[in-house]
């Protein structure tokens, strides 16, 4: 299973979009840049997880007391 620290991931995405700029003309420009970075990240976070049924079944085997499946 692959996991990441959500806050570090968010910071990395924001740095990626602001690092290339040496100076922003205004505070609004910074806000817009961060907003667009977060919007792109939200799209990535809401993507469909492949093989989710298989993953849930494996979790149910590993942690039967924590995952209850209605089969």
N, CA, C and O atoms as a MOPAC input file, in Angstrom:
PM7 MOZYME 1SCF
protein

 N      0.84900 1    -1.17500 1     0.00000 1
 C      0.00000 1     0.00000 1     0.00000 1
 C      0.89200 1     1.23500 1     0.00000 1
 O      1.89400 1     1.28200 1     0.71400 1
 N      0.53300 1     2.22300 1    -0.79300 1
 C      1.32000 1     3.44700 1    -0.92000 1
 C      0.58100 1     4.57900 1    -0.21400 1
 O     -0.57300 1     4.86000 1    -0.53600 1
 N      1.23100 1     5.22400 1     0.73600 1
 C      0.63000 1     6.35000 1     1.43800 1
 C      1.58600 1     7.53100 1     1.40800 1
 O      2.79700 1     7.36000 1     1.26600 1
 N      1.04300 1     8.70500 1     1.54100 1
 C      1.86100 1     9.91300 1     1.61800 1
 C      1.34200 1    10.79500 1     2.73700 1
 O      0.19800 1    10.65500 1     3.16900 1
 N      2.16500 1    11.68000 1     3.19300 1
 C      1.75900 1    12.66900 1     4.16900 1
 C      1.02500 1    13.76300 1     3.39600 1
 O      1.61800 1    14.43600 1     2.55300 1
 N     -0.23900 1    13.93600 1     3.67800 1
 C     -1.09100 1    14.85300 1     2.91100 1
 C     -0.58700 1    16.28800 1     2.97600 1
 O     -0.57900 1    16.98800 1     1.96300 1
 N     -0.17700 1    16.72300 1     4.13200 1
 C      0.27900 1    18.10900 1     4.26700 1
 C      1.56400 1    18.33100 1     3.47500 1
 O      1.70800 1    19.35400 1     2.80500 1
 N      2.50000 1    17.37900 1     3.54500 1
 C      3.73600 1    17.51000 1     2.77300 1
 C      3.43600 1    17.49900 1     1.27700 1
 O      4.07500 1    18.22100 1     0.51100 1
 N      2.48200 1    16.69700 1     0.86200 1
 C      2.09000 1    16.65400 1    -0.54200 1
 C      1.52100 1    18.00200 1    -0.97400 1
 O      1.85000 1    18.50400 1    -2.04900 1
 N      0.66900 1    18.58400 1    -0.13600 1
 C      0.09700 1    19.89400 1    -0.44200 1
 C      1.19100 1    20.94800 1    -0.53600 1
 O      1.20200 1    21.75000 1    -1.46900 1
 N      2.11200 1    20.95300 1     0.42800 1
 C      3.21600 1    21.92100 1     0.39100 1
 C      4.07600 1    21.75500 1    -0.85900 1
 O      4.51400 1    22.74000 1    -1.45500 1
 N      4.31400 1    20.51200 1    -1.24700 1
 C      5.12100 1    20.25400 1    -2.44400 1
 C      4.44100 1    20.81400 1    -3.69500 1
 O      5.09700 1    21.40900 1    -4.55100 1
 N      3.13200 1    20.62200 1    -3.79500 1
 C      2.41000 1    21.13200 1    -4.96400 1
 C      2.43500 1    22.65300 1    -4.98400 1
 O      2.64200 1    23.25400 1    -6.03900 1
 N      2.22800 1    23.28000 1    -3.83900 1
 C      2.24700 1    24.75000 1    -3.78100 1
 C      3.63500 1    25.27400 1    -4.14000 1
 O      3.75500 1    26.24100 1    -4.89200 1
 N      4.69600 1    24.63800 1    -3.60100 1
 C      6.06700 1    25.05300 1    -3.94600 1
 C      6.32700 1    24.90200 1    -5.44000 1
 O      7.00300 1    25.73500 1    -6.04300 1
 N      5.79500 1    23.84600 1    -6.03300 1
 C      6.00800 1    23.61000 1    -7.45800 1
 C      5.45900 1    24.77400 1    -8.28700 1
 O      6.07600 1    25.18000 1    -9.27200 1
 N      4.30600 1    25.30700 1    -7.89200 1
 C      3.68700 1    26.38000 1    -8.66200 1
 C      4.22700 1    27.75400 1    -8.32600 1
 O      4.10200 1    28.67200 1    -9.13700 1
 N      4.82800 1    27.92800 1    -7.15000 1
 C      5.34200 1    29.25000 1    -6.79000 1
 C      6.85200 1    29.36300 1    -6.94300 1
 O      7.38700 1    30.47200 1    -6.95200 1
 N      7.54700 1    28.23600 1    -7.06400 1
 C      9.01400 1    28.24200 1    -7.13200 1
 C      9.54500 1    28.92800 1    -8.39900 1
 O     10.58000 1    29.59200 1    -8.35600 1
 N      8.86300 1    28.77300 1    -9.48300 1
 C      9.32600 1    29.33400 1   -10.74300 1
 C      9.19100 1    30.84200 1   -10.83700 1
 O      9.77900 1    31.47000 1   -11.71700 1
 N      8.42200 1    31.41800 1    -9.93700 1
 C      8.22500 1    32.86800 1    -9.94000 1
 C      9.22300 1    33.53300 1    -8.99900 1
 O      9.32600 1    33.15800 1    -7.83100 1
 N      9.93700 1    34.49000 1    -9.49400 1
 C     10.89700 1    35.20900 1    -8.65700 1
 C     10.16100 1    36.23500 1    -7.79600 1
 O     10.47200 1    36.41100 1    -6.61800 1
 N      9.18700 1    36.90500 1    -8.39900 1
 C      8.42600 1    37.91500 1    -7.67500 1
 C      6.99000 1    37.89700 1    -8.18700 1
 O      6.74400 1    37.67900 1    -9.37400 1
 N      6.05600 1    38.12800 1    -7.28500 1
 C      4.64600 1    38.24700 1    -7.65900 1
 C      4.28400 1    39.72300 1    -7.65000 1
 O      4.70900 1    40.46300 1    -6.76300 1
 N      3.50300 1    40.15400 1    -8.62800 1
 C      3.17000 1    41.58000 1    -8.69000 1
 C      2.26400 1    42.05600 1    -7.55400 1
 O      2.27300 1    43.23700 1    -7.20600 1
 N      1.48200 1    41.14200 1    -6.97600 1
 C      0.59300 1    41.54500 1    -5.88100 1
 C      0.25700 1    40.33100 1    -5.02200 1
 O      0.56200 1    39.19000 1    -5.37000 1
 N     -0.37700 1    40.61400 1    -3.89500 1
 C     -0.82000 1    39.52600 1    -3.02300 1
 C     -1.89200 1    38.68600 1    -3.71700 1
 O     -1.97300 1    37.47500 1    -3.51100 1
 N     -2.70700 1    39.33400 1    -4.53400 1
 C     -3.74600 1    38.59700 1    -5.26400 1
 C     -3.13200 1    37.57700 1    -6.22000 1
 O     -3.68900 1    36.49700 1    -6.41400 1
 N     -2.00700 1    37.90700 1    -6.80900 1
 C     -1.33800 1    36.98700 1    -7.71900 1
 C     -0.86700 1    35.73900 1    -6.97900 1
 O     -0.95000 1    34.63200 1    -7.51000 1
 N     -0.37700 1    35.91400 1    -5.76400 1
 C      0.04800 1    34.76900 1    -4.95000 1
 C     -1.16000 1    33.91800 1    -4.58900 1
 O     -1.10900 1    32.69100 1    -4.68000 1
 N     -2.23900 1    34.55800 1    -4.18200 1
 C     -3.45000 1    33.82400 1    -3.81600 1
 C     -3.99900 1    33.03500 1    -4.99900 1
 O     -4.42000 1    31.88900 1    -4.83700 1
 N     -3.99900 1    33.63000 1    -6.17600 1
 C     -4.49800 1    32.93900 1    -7.35800 1
 C     -3.62100 1    31.74500 1    -7.71200 1
 O     -4.12700 1    30.68900 1    -8.09200 1
 N     -2.32300 1    31.91000 1    -7.58800 1
 C     -1.40300 1    30.82400 1    -7.89100 1
 C     -1.59700 1    29.65100 1    -6.93400 1
 O     -1.62700 1    28.49600 1    -7.35900 1
 N     -1.72700 1    29.94800 1    -5.65300 1
 C     -1.94800 1    28.89200 1    -4.65600 1
 C     -3.30800 1    28.24100 1    -4.86800 1
 O     -3.43600 1    27.02200 1    -4.76100 1
 N     -4.31700 1    29.04100 1    -5.16500 1
 C     -5.65500 1    28.51300 1    -5.42800 1
 C     -5.63100 1    27.52900 1    -6.59800 1
 O     -6.20800 1    26.44600 1    -6.50700 1
 N     -4.97800 1    27.89300 1    -7.68000 1
 C     -4.91200 1    27.00800 1    -8.84400 1
 C     -4.13200 1    25.72800 1    -8.54000 1
 O     -4.47500 1    24.65800 1    -9.04300 1
 N     -3.09400 1    25.83500 1    -7.72500 1
 C     -2.33600 1    24.64700 1    -7.33000 1
 C     -3.20600 1    23.70400 1    -6.51500 1
 O     -3.18300 1    22.49300 1    -6.73300 1
 N     -3.96900 1    24.24600 1    -5.58500 1
 C     -4.84600 1    23.42100 1    -4.75700 1
 C     -5.95500 1    22.80400 1    -5.60800 1
 O     -6.30100 1    21.64000 1    -5.41000 1
 N     -6.50700 1    23.55000 1    -6.53500 1
 C     -7.54200 1    23.00400 1    -7.42600 1
 C     -7.01200 1    21.80800 1    -8.21600 1
 O     -7.70400 1    20.80000 1    -8.36100 1
 N     -5.80800 1    21.91900 1    -8.71600 1
 C     -5.20800 1    20.80800 1    -9.46800 1
 C     -4.98900 1    19.60100 1    -8.55000 1
 O     -5.19800 1    18.45800 1    -8.95800 1
 N     -4.57100 1    19.86000 1    -7.31800 1
 C     -4.34600 1    18.78100 1    -6.36900 1
 C     -5.65600 1    18.09200 1    -5.99100 1
 O     -5.69000 1    16.87000 1    -5.84900 1
 N     -6.71800 1    18.84900 1    -5.83000 1
 C     -8.02200 1    18.25900 1    -5.49800 1
 C     -8.46300 1    17.30500 1    -6.59200 1
 O     -9.00200 1    16.23700 1    -6.29800 1
 N     -8.24500 1    17.66800 1    -7.84200 1
 C     -8.59500 1    16.76400 1    -8.94400 1
 C     -7.80800 1    15.46300 1    -8.83400 1
 O     -8.34500 1    14.38500 1    -9.09100 1
 N     -6.54900 1    15.56100 1    -8.45700 1
 C     -5.71300 1    14.36500 1    -8.31200 1
 C     -6.20500 1    13.49800 1    -7.16000 1
 O     -6.24600 1    12.27400 1    -7.28300 1
 N     -6.58400 1    14.12200 1    -6.03000 1
 C     -7.03500 1    13.38200 1    -4.86200 1
 C     -8.36900 1    12.68200 1    -5.09400 1
 O     -8.64100 1    11.66200 1    -4.46000 1
 N     -9.20200 1    13.20200 1    -5.98200 1
 C    -10.52500 1    12.61600 1    -6.19100 1
 C    -10.55000 1    11.64600 1    -7.37100 1
 O    -11.62200 1    11.25600 1    -7.83100 1
 N     -9.39000 1    11.26400 1    -7.85300 1
 C     -9.34300 1    10.30300 1    -8.95500 1
 C     -9.77200 1     8.92300 1    -8.46500 1
 O     -9.64500 1     8.60500 1    -7.28200 1
 N    -10.27500 1     8.11800 1    -9.37600 1
 C    -10.72100 1     6.76100 1    -9.07700 1
 C     -9.53500 1     5.87400 1    -8.70000 1
 O     -8.48200 1     5.93100 1    -9.33400 1
 N     -9.71300 1     5.06200 1    -7.67300 1
 C     -8.66700 1     4.14200 1    -7.23500 1
 C     -8.86900 1     2.82200 1    -7.97000 1
 O     -9.93800 1     2.21800 1    -7.88500 1
 N     -7.84800 1     2.37700 1    -8.68700 1
 C     -7.92900 1     1.13300 1    -9.43500 1
 C     -7.90600 1    -0.05900 1    -8.47800 1
 O     -7.20000 1    -0.04500 1    -7.47000 1
 N     -8.68700 1    -1.08700 1    -8.80600 1
 C     -8.73500 1    -2.33100 1    -8.02800 1
 C     -9.16800 1    -2.10900 1    -6.57900 1
 O     -8.68100 1    -2.79600 1    -5.68100 1
 N    -10.06200 1    -1.17600 1    -6.34200 1
 C    -10.48600 1    -0.87300 1    -4.98200 1
 C    -11.13700 1    -2.07700 1    -4.30700 1
 O    -10.90100 1    -2.31500 1    -3.12300 1
 N    -11.94600 1    -2.83700 1    -5.03200 1
 C    -12.60500 1    -4.00200 1    -4.44800 1
 C    -11.57900 1    -5.02000 1    -3.94900 1
 O    -11.75000 1    -5.61500 1    -2.88500 1
 N    -10.53600 1    -5.20900 1    -4.70900 1
 C     -9.47800 1    -6.14500 1    -4.32200 1
 C     -8.74500 1    -5.62800 1    -3.07600 1
 O     -8.42500 1    -6.40900 1    -2.18000 1
 N     -8.48300 1    -4.34100 1    -3.01800 1
 C     -7.79900 1    -3.74100 1    -1.87600 1
 C     -8.63600 1    -3.89800 1    -0.61400 1
 O     -8.11800 1    -4.28600 1     0.43300 1
 N     -9.92700 1    -3.59700 1    -0.70700 1
 C    -10.82200 1    -3.72200 1     0.45000 1
 C    -10.88800 1    -5.16900 1     0.92000 1
 O    -10.89200 1    -5.42600 1     2.12400 1
 N    -10.93900 1    -6.11700 1    -0.01100 1
 C    -10.97900 1    -7.53400 1     0.35300 1
 C     -9.70600 1    -7.93500 1     1.10600 1
 O     -9.76900 1    -8.69600 1     2.07200 1
 N     -8.56500 1    -7.42900 1     0.66800 1
 C     -7.31100 1    -7.74300 1     1.35900 1
 C     -7.27700 1    -7.11600 1     2.75500 1
 O     -6.79300 1    -7.74200 1     3.69800 1
 N     -7.78200 1    -5.89800 1     2.89600 1
 C     -7.86800 1    -5.28400 1     4.21900 1
 C     -8.78200 1    -6.08500 1     5.13600 1
 O     -8.49300 1    -6.24100 1     6.32200 1
 N     -9.87800 1    -6.59000 1     4.59400 1
 C    -10.81500 1    -7.37600 1     5.39200 1
 C    -10.15100 1    -8.65400 1     5.90400 1
 O    -10.44900 1    -9.10700 1     7.00900 1
 N     -9.26700 1    -9.22900 1     5.11800 1
 C     -8.54800 1   -10.43000 1     5.54800 1
 C     -7.51000 1   -10.07000 1     6.61200 1
 O     -7.38000 1   -10.77200 1     7.61400 1
 N     -6.77800 1    -8.98700 1     6.39800 1
 C     -5.72900 1    -8.58600 1     7.33300 1
 C     -6.28600 1    -8.01500 1     8.64400 1
 O     -5.71600 1    -8.23900 1     9.71100 1
 N     -7.38700 1    -7.28700 1     8.56100 1
 C     -7.96200 1    -6.61100 1     9.72400 1
 C     -9.45200 1    -6.92300 1     9.84000 1
 O    -10.27900 1    -6.03000 1     9.65700 1
 N     -9.81100 1    -8.17500 1    10.14000 1
 C    -11.23400 1    -8.54000 1    10.16400 1
 C    -12.02600 1    -7.82000 1    11.25600 1
 O    -13.23300 1    -7.62800 1    11.11000 1
 N    -11.37000 1    -7.42100 1    12.34400 1
 C    -12.08400 1    -6.72500 1    13.41400 1
 C    -12.32200 1    -5.25200 1    13.10700 1
 O    -13.16400 1    -4.62100 1    13.74600 1
 N    -11.60600 1    -4.70100 1    12.15500 1
 C    -11.74300 1    -3.27000 1    11.82800 1
 C    -12.61900 1    -3.01300 1    10.60600 1
 O    -13.24100 1    -1.95500 1    10.50500 1
 N    -12.67600 1    -3.97600 1     9.66900 1
 C    -13.44100 1    -3.77000 1     8.43700 1
 C    -14.58100 1    -4.76300 1     8.40700 1
 O    -14.37000 1    -5.97400 1     8.45500 1
 N    -15.79300 1    -4.23800 1     8.32500 1
 C    -16.97200 1    -5.06800 1     8.22900 1
 C    -17.52500 1    -4.93600 1     6.81200 1
 O    -17.88300 1    -3.84000 1     6.38100 1
 N    -17.59400 1    -6.03500 1     6.10200 1
 C    -18.12200 1    -6.03200 1     4.73600 1
 C    -19.54700 1    -6.56000 1     4.75500 1
 O    -19.82700 1    -7.59800 1     5.35400 1
 N    -20.44100 1    -5.84000 1     4.09700 1
 C    -21.82900 1    -6.28600 1     3.96500 1
 C    -21.95000 1    -7.08800 1     2.68400 1
 O    -22.20600 1    -6.54000 1     1.61200 1
 N    -21.76400 1    -8.38700 1     2.80900 1
 C    -21.81200 1    -9.24000 1     1.62400 1
 C    -23.08600 1   -10.03700 1     1.61300 1
 O    -23.31700 1   -10.82000 1     0.69200 1

